Amino acid sequence: MSDVAKAVEAMKAKFNPAAAAGLDLVFGFDITDEDKKYALIIKDGTCDIQEGENPDANCTLVLDSETLKGIVSGETDGMQAFMGGKLRVEGDMMLSMKLSELFPS
């Protein structure tokens, strides 16, 4: 399992089902340096991970593997990564803010 796959699995372990009650969202992750794509599917308090691009993604985070690992581990602040140009959001940017509620550190 790659470091990126481990980071995505670690996100799932931090999932807060209460914050996802009633939600039906797809978050895409485009890992630029490894040319990997993942989707987190949040539906009614559940979280599922799928490899590959999901055309139904409400928002996609475009970042490298180091930034992803840093955000998941809590060493990197997602907002600082965004402001510093290490993270780009495609689609509904406001939804990306929900990630910190859905996956608290």
ABEGO torsion letter per residue (X at the ends): XBAAAAAAAAAAAABBAAAABGBBBBBBBBBAAAGBBBBBBBBGGBBBBBBEBBAABABBBBBBAAAAAAAAAGABBAAAAAAAGABBBBEBAAAAAAAAAABBX
